[in-house]
Amino acid sequence: MERPSQIIECGDFALRRWRGQSDFPPAFKLIEESLDHLRPWMPWVAGHSEKSTRDFLAKSESKWASGNAYNYAITKDGTLIGICSTYRGAEPQGWRMGYWLHPAATGQGIATRAMAAMVTEMFALPDVEYLEIAHDLANTSSGAIPRRLGFTEVRREPVTPPAAPSDSGTDVVWRLDRLTPPTYGAPAP
């Protein structure tokens, strides 16, 4: 099974595969410093603990090994500044993507560039036909990223009850399909 690169260079920052429990101290610190920023949009924040961070790191390892999810730390100058991931969606050849940044790293184009790098990496894999990004309708900052990257809004889904304090109860789902090269010179049907 082909897998994405373990390290993806993005100029002034990099995406790197999580390093299991050795990443616990910086991962826990990243989350702790980002709680107020994440609380309105991320339902898992309510259950955040040392155990949940350790569980996330362990699951990142096993899901990478199984090919069901690829979770990355976003690092700048050796410091963790965010997280991005991609995981299998409802259909085998469709993948969902997610991201968040430390509040000090927002507004610099990092999330957009990280997701652009992930798009390139995922479409290099033969079994990925489309990528999706979902965010709450009220989370306009998250919605700007798929728009910038050329994703198309494909549906809005109710989330009952709203999953996080600021959620509207509606997820917006964006999709980007793998480009199919033109078949110049192919015989007409």
C-alpha positions in Angstrom: 0.0 0.0 0.0 1.3 3.4 -1.0 1.4 6.1 1.7 2.0 9.8 1.7 5.4 11.2 2.7 6.2 11.2 6.4 7.6 14.8 6.1 6.2 17.4 3.7 8.2 20.6 3.4 6.2 23.7 3.0 8.9 26.4 2.9 8.9 28.1 6.2 7.1 25.2 8.0 6.7 21.5 7.6 4.1 18.7 8.1 5.5 15.7 9.8 4.1 12.4 10.8 3.4 12.2 14.6 6.2 10.3 16.5 4.0 8.4 18.9 4.3 9.0 22.6 7.6 10.9 22.2 5.4 13.7 20.8 3.2 13.8 23.9 4.9 16.8 25.7 4.7 19.2 22.7 1.3 17.9 21.5 -0.2 18.4 25.0 1.3 21.8 25.3 0.0 22.8 21.8 -3.5 21.7 22.7 -3.4 23.3 26.2 -2.4 26.7 24.7 -5.1 26.4 22.0 -8.1 25.4 24.1 -9.8 28.7 24.2 -9.3 29.1 20.5 -10.6 25.6 19.7 -13.4 25.3 22.2 -16.1 27.1 20.1 -15.6 24.7 17.1 -14.0 21.4 18.3 -16.3 19.1 20.3 -13.4 17.0 21.5 -12.0 19.9 23.5 -14.6 19.2 26.2 -13.0 15.8 26.9 -9.4 17.0 26.5 -6.9 15.4 29.0 -3.5 13.9 29.1 -5.1 10.5 28.4 -7.0 11.8 25.3 -3.8 13.3 23.9 -1.9 10.0 24.5 -4.9 8.1 22.9 -4.8 10.4 19.9 -1.0 9.8 19.4 -1.5 6.0 19.7 -4.4 6.0 17.3 -2.4 8.1 14.9 0.3 5.4 14.8 -2.2 2.5 14.3 -4.3 4.4 11.7 -1.2 5.3 9.7 -0.1 1.7 9.7 -3.6 0.5 8.5 -3.8 3.3 5.9 -7.0 4.7 7.3 -5.7 8.1 8.4 -2.6 10.2 8.0 -2.2 12.7 10.9 0.5 15.3 10.8 2.0 17.8 13.2 2.5 21.2 11.6 5.9 22.5 12.8 7.8 25.8 12.4 11.3 26.2 13.5 11.0 22.9 15.5 7.9 24.0 17.4 4.4 22.4 16.9 2.0 25.1 15.7 -1.0 23.0 14.5 -2.4 19.7 13.3 -3.7 18.5 9.9 -5.0 15.2 8.9 -6.7 13.2 6.3 -8.8 10.1 6.8 -11.0 7.7 4.8 -14.5 9.0 4.2 -17.7 7.0 3.7 -16.6 5.8 0.2 -13.3 3.9 -0.1 -11.8 6.4 -2.6 -13.0 9.5 -0.8 -11.0 11.1 2.0 -11.8 13.8 4.5 -9.4 16.5 5.6 -9.1 18.5 8.8 -6.9 21.2 10.3 -6.4 23.6 13.2 -3.6 26.0 14.3 -2.3 27.5 17.5 -3.9 30.9 17.8 -0.5 32.6 17.3 -0.1 30.9 13.9 -3.5 31.9 12.4 -3.8 34.6 9.8 -0.5 33.8 8.0 -1.8 31.4 5.3 -0.3 28.4 7.1 -3.5 26.4 7.1 -4.2 27.1 3.5 -0.6 26.1 2.4 -0.7 23.0 4.6 -3.9 21.9 3.1 -2.6 22.6 -0.4 0.4 20.4 0.3 -1.9 17.7 1.7 -4.0 17.9 -1.5 -0.9 17.3 -3.6 0.3 14.5 -1.4 -3.0 12.7 -1.3 -3.7 13.0 -5.1 -0.3 11.3 -5.6 -1.8 8.2 -4.1 -3.5 5.9 -6.7 -6.7 5.1 -4.6 -7.7 8.7 -3.8 -10.4 10.0 -6.2 -11.7 13.0 -4.2 -11.0 15.0 -1.0 -13.6 16.6 1.3 -13.4 19.3 3.9 -16.3 19.9 6.3 -16.8 22.7 8.7 -19.6 24.3 10.6 -21.5 26.9 8.6 -20.7 29.6 11.3 -17.0 28.9 11.1 -16.2 31.2 8.3 -12.4 31.1 8.8 -12.4 27.3 8.2 -14.6 27.8 5.2 -12.2 30.2 3.5 -9.6 27.4 3.1 -11.4 25.0 0.8 -12.7 28.0 -1.2 -9.1 29.3 -1.7 -8.0 25.9 -2.8 -10.7 25.4 -5.5 -12.9 23.0 -3.6 -16.6 23.2 -4.5 -19.4 23.2 -1.9 -21.4 20.0 -2.5 -23.8 19.8 0.4 -24.9 21.0 3.8 -25.6 18.4 6.5 -27.5 18.8 9.7 -25.6 18.0 12.9 -28.0 17.4 15.7 -27.4 18.6 18.3 -24.7 21.1 17.4 -21.4 19.4 18.4 -19.5 22.4 19.8 -20.6 25.6 21.6 -20.5 27.9 18.6 -21.7 25.4 16.0 -24.8 26.3 14.0 -25.9 22.7 13.6 -25.1 22.7 9.9 -21.9 21.4 8.4 -20.8 22.7 5.0 -19.0 20.0 2.9 -16.6 20.9 0.1 -15.1 18.5 -2.4 -12.2 18.5 -4.8 -12.1 15.8 -7.4 -8.9 14.3 -8.8 -8.3 15.9 -12.2 -8.8 13.6 -15.1 -6.3 14.3 -17.8 -7.8 15.0 -21.2 -7.7 12.1 -23.7 -6.5 14.0 -26.8 -6.4 11.7 -29.8 -8.7 9.1 -28.3 -11.2 7.7 -30.7 -14.7 9.2 -30.5 -17.3 6.9 -29.0 
